[in-house]
Amino acid sequence: MESIARKLSRRSTLKFLGAAGGGLALASWAQGTRSFAEASDGAKPLESFAGPGANPHWNSVGPYVTEPQKAPLILLTDRPVQLETPRHYFHTIFTPNEAFYVRWHLAEIPNSVDLAEWKLRVEGNVNKPMAFSLSDLMQKFKPASVAAVNQCSGNSRSRLQPRVPGGQWGNGAMGNAIWTGVRLRELLDAAGVKSGSAQVQVEGLDTGAGPKGMGSNRFLKSLDLTNAALDGTIVAYLMNGEPLPLLNGFPARLVVPGYFATYWTKSLSWIRVLETPDDNFWMKTAYRIPDTPRGTTTPEDMKTGKVKTIPIERMPVRSFLISPDGSSKIPAGLDVTLRGIAFSGYGKVNKVEISDDGGSTWKAAELGEDRGTYSFRGWQAAWTPKTPGRYSIAVRATDEKGNVQPDEPVWNPGGYLWNKIERQELVAGKAN
Amino acid sequence: MSKRSKIIFTTVVIAMALAGGLVFAQMRSGSYGSTNSTSIGQGATPVFALDAKYDVGPYPSFVPELAEGDGRQEVQSFCFTCHSTRYITMQPPLPGAIWEAEVNKMMKAYGAPIPEATAKKITAYLQEHYAPENRKEY
């Protein structure tokens, strides 16, 4: 059957059909023979890497893979696991757990947790070191919930020019969820923080093959005890009302609303109160940004060795067009609803604007329901491509502190803090 | 319609259906590619016990094909100790100086125990196959 079909699809056969099939216009079909038996344009595989120019795609270019408890996601690396969330999952304000991006640092990540043994320890410079089981966390403390965006510090790293090494994320190293758990301050109070303490350090179940004392052996992050962000920090054992997938930090992870995900330690098992500021690799060397406006610098300035750096903290304001995504052609004259999301680690997003003329004029979008200061905020705007053509839709958000997304890129050696105005090309074809 | 033209018409209709689709001026339909490189298999639902163990099994490996050449063996054995070689294939084409800095970072910042001669070989391999002037699709 297949071989007959193949024979019949040959050009000579088509010519015969064209001649015999009165009333049927077959000339264009014959011309399309080459693509006829091949995959459609939509299924054409993406290149396996992007660069040295900026990655032009919304997501990173890796293949889809399935990992335990996850929907097919875009592979960055398999050991440790780094997976990116495809764009279409951002149609909803809350990102499904199975689609939530994954980023681990050390290769020995947990495959299994035995809750009969597992404890969350609160130790260090405290009056009474504590060890809580998951049922302790669920029963001994009043649950607190917060809607908050978790975004990798290196989200959109593949946009930087010149390119920098690291996880080559597109825009999908982010997600929004309702996190439910215990307030960190309550756990610290239960143990009793001794006066004169400086920071709280967190560590999860992941370990690495590197030598002891090096960044490749343990992943440790710390925040000042006086940091106001700790007031909103929770140890979450529920993500969108369900247990966390192991790849997202089962049985509990730290949630620091407004802050980049580097502090949101997964499979959190140790909370340590430190007397002196943490100078481990992950605080002193990694996850640092230039102490400049927007954290931007240049390769030339970096070479001087004089650029002062500070630990990365809050997420700058960002917004994204989610649909239409440019994967389909739109008939000119058709009313289209542009939809997307916005967020800021500095405060509520209170304005989203769109432009279809290269940023000369901006039109306010309608904002969706307010789900919390550090949640995604949905937005939509009506738009009609009046005539056939290639349109570039730009989206920019403003937060309540007055931070507006700029149109200038960011560059730093870590590939952090990207928040340039996003653009999407949309093609309108003729309607008749 | 004459008997002969009826036969021709029927033949054409059947032939077109076999060819994979009916085509009129206003549409094209029934075109399927011969391969499907984008498919992935579904995973089966696990069977759970009632104990307190939460086990997801092994994480899958997706080992990339590395460029053939001198140094590949060293990359596979040394770099692979701490991470998948996907870390290499995931990178954009990077200039030679950046690759050198990366290998140094792995040794100095992360403590990778790589002998100096091997490190040089690894650096040369990366520069030869993963730089803007020589990076290829695999």
Chai-1 contact restraints between the chains, C-beta under 6 A:
chainA,res_idxA,chainB,res_idxB,connection_type,confidence,min_distance_angstrom,max_distance_angstrom,comment,restraint_id
A,I4,B,L18,contact,1.0,0.0,6.0,A-B,restraint_1
A,A5,B,L18,contact,1.0,0.0,6.0,A-B,restraint_2
A,A5,B,A19,contact,1.0,0.0,6.0,A-B,restraint_3
A,A5,B,G20,contact,1.0,0.0,6.0,A-B,restraint_4
A,L8,B,A15,contact,1.0,0.0,6.0,A-B,restraint_5
A,L8,B,L18,contact,1.0,0.0,6.0,A-B,restraint_6
A,L8,B,A19,contact,1.0,0.0,6.0,A-B,restraint_7
A,S9,B,A19,contact,1.0,0.0,6.0,A-B,restraint_8
A,L17,B,V12,contact,1.0,0.0,6.0,A-B,restraint_9
A,A20,B,I8,contact,1.0,0.0,6.0,A-B,restraint_10
A,A20,B,V12,contact,1.0,0.0,6.0,A-B,restraint_11
A,G21,B,V12,contact,1.0,0.0,6.0,A-B,restraint_12
A,A25,B,A25,contact,1.0,0.0,6.0,A-B,restraint_13
A,W29,B,V23,contact,1.0,0.0,6.0,A-B,restraint_14
A,F36,B,S31,contact,1.0,0.0,6.0,A-B,restraint_15
A,A37,B,S34,contact,1.0,0.0,6.0,A-B,restraint_16
A,E38,B,G33,contact,1.0,0.0,6.0,A-B,restraint_17
A,A39,B,G33,contact,1.0,0.0,6.0,A-B,restraint_18
A,A43,B,T38,contact,1.0,0.0,6.0,A-B,restraint_19
A,P45,B,S37,contact,1.0,0.0,6.0,A-B,restraint_20
A,S48,B,E137,contact,1.0,0.0,6.0,A-B,restraint_21
A,G51,B,P92,contact,1.0,0.0,6.0,A-B,restraint_22
A,G51,B,P93,contact,1.0,0.0,6.0,A-B,restraint_23
A,P52,B,P92,contact,1.0,0.0,6.0,A-B,restraint_24
A,P52,B,P93,contact,1.0,0.0,6.0,A-B,restraint_25
A,P52,B,P132,contact,1.0,0.0,6.0,A-B,restraint_26
A,Y64,B,I40,contact,1.0,0.0,6.0,A-B,restraint_27
A,V65,B,F62,contact,1.0,0.0,6.0,A-B,restraint_28
A,T66,B,I40,contact,1.0,0.0,6.0,A-B,restraint_29
A,T66,B,G43,contact,1.0,0.0,6.0,A-B,restraint_30
A,P68,B,V56,contact,1.0,0.0,6.0,A-B,restraint_31
A,P72,B,I40,contact,1.0,0.0,6.0,A-B,restraint_32
A,L75,B,F62,contact,1.0,0.0,6.0,A-B,restraint_33
A,L76,B,M90,contact,1.0,0.0,6.0,A-B,restraint_34
A,T77,B,S84,contact,1.0,0.0,6.0,A-B,restraint_35
A,T77,B,R86,contact,1.0,0.0,6.0,A-B,restraint_36
A,T77,B,Y87,contact,1.0,0.0,6.0,A-B,restraint_37
A,D78,B,S61,contact,1.0,0.0,6.0,A-B,restraint_38
A,D78,B,F62,contact,1.0,0.0,6.0,A-B,restraint_39
A,D78,B,S84,contact,1.0,0.0,6.0,A-B,restraint_40
A,D78,B,R86,contact,1.0,0.0,6.0,A-B,restraint_41
A,R79,B,S84,contact,1.0,0.0,6.0,A-B,restraint_42
A,V81,B,Y59,contact,1.0,0.0,6.0,A-B,restraint_43
A,A107,B,C82,contact,1.0,0.0,6.0,A-B,restraint_44
A,A107,B,H83,contact,1.0,0.0,6.0,A-B,restraint_45
A,N111,B,V56,contact,1.0,0.0,6.0,A-B,restraint_46
A,S112,B,D55,contact,1.0,0.0,6.0,A-B,restraint_47
A,V113,B,Y54,contact,1.0,0.0,6.0,A-B,restraint_48
A,D114,B,A52,contact,1.0,0.0,6.0,A-B,restraint_49
A,D114,B,K53,contact,1.0,0.0,6.0,A-B,restraint_50
A,L115,B,A52,contact,1.0,0.0,6.0,A-B,restraint_51
A,A116,B,A52,contact,1.0,0.0,6.0,A-B,restraint_52
A,R163,B,P92,contact,1.0,0.0,6.0,A-B,restraint_53
A,P165,B,Q91,contact,1.0,0.0,6.0,A-B,restraint_54
A,P165,B,E102,contact,1.0,0.0,6.0,A-B,restraint_55
A,Q168,B,M90,contact,1.0,0.0,6.0,A-B,restraint_56
A,A209,B,T81,contact,1.0,0.0,6.0,A-B,restraint_57
A,A209,B,C82,contact,1.0,0.0,6.0,A-B,restraint_58
A,G210,B,C82,contact,1.0,0.0,6.0,A-B,restraint_59
A,G210,B,Y110,contact,1.0,0.0,6.0,A-B,restraint_60
A,G210,B,G111,contact,1.0,0.0,6.0,A-B,restraint_61
A,P211,B,G111,contact,1.0,0.0,6.0,A-B,restraint_62
A,M214,B,Y110,contact,1.0,0.0,6.0,A-B,restraint_63
A,M214,B,G111,contact,1.0,0.0,6.0,A-B,restraint_64
A,G215,B,Y110,contact,1.0,0.0,6.0,A-B,restraint_65
A,S216,B,C82,contact,1.0,0.0,6.0,A-B,restraint_66
A,S216,B,Y110,contact,1.0,0.0,6.0,A-B,restraint_67
A,S216,B,G111,contact,1.0,0.0,6.0,A-B,restraint_68
A,L246,B,V56,contact,1.0,0.0,6.0,A-B,restraint_69
